[in-house]
């Protein structure tokens, strides 16, 4: 299928910054990258609540979104933002969380996990699991239904969502009841056809992916850890999932293979490929109709499944 016209128009206007760390600091890279995702027009929401919670390695900032539709006890979506483990924060994904909360009727909890290269793997994964563990222990005090917790995330956040689902199963906690993995990175050493075919000219580039990996890992062997590359993990007895992929995304093949392997190992997993789309298209839902469609699909699945 040809590139979607709305995507083609958007690609002519935006691109992530080129990486040359001899000329740009990590702070400047984050600033310019984050600006692409900060939407000045806020979606209306019932209310938000910013908090700092205790993690095993220090304080973790979270933001809780309550939808305009009132419930006595809200099911929960833990949301993990994308950004290659290097950039992104609660603000860059504020509107995604607002819209997802209203569409689903769930409380959405956005987690500001610590970023690389200052904090290497597995810091982001540990922060993220600590957050869902804290919510499971304390959510009832916040009018949340802790028996209905889903994890969701895009790109690096999809990686984290898949990784902490493995961790939750490995620990025998069974906190997480559903996974929504949005163009997830599931294989940090991937060399599939989509990596080579779409690694240049479609927003997320091979150069950026290499930079993110070098920033995230202390040493190369860490990339094979199942909590870094969930595709190499034991995939038995995991929560049901929906996996969203984009046709022109270098991460497309690994996301679709992960969904297949989940099903092969006896899990329930639905995979939807959005034709004509690129990596990150949900973040641009205001300009790309398929972005809002994908969020509506995720919200509808979660309402039905939980």
Secondary structure, DSSP 8 states (H G I E B T S, - for coil): ----HHHHHHHTT-------TTTS-HHHHHHHHHHHH--SS----SEEEEEEEEETTEEEEEEEEE-SS--SSEEEEEEE--STTTS--TTTTHHHHHHHHHHH-SEEEEEE---TTTS-TTHHHHHHHHHHHHHHHHGGGGTEEEEEEEEEEETHHHHHHHHHHHHHHHHT---EEEEEEES----TT---HHHHHSSSSSSS-HHHHHHHHHHH-SSGGGGGSTTTSGGGS--SS--EEEEEEETT-TTHHHHHHHHHHHHHTT--EEEEEETT--TTGGGGTTT-HHHHHHHHHHHHHHHHH-
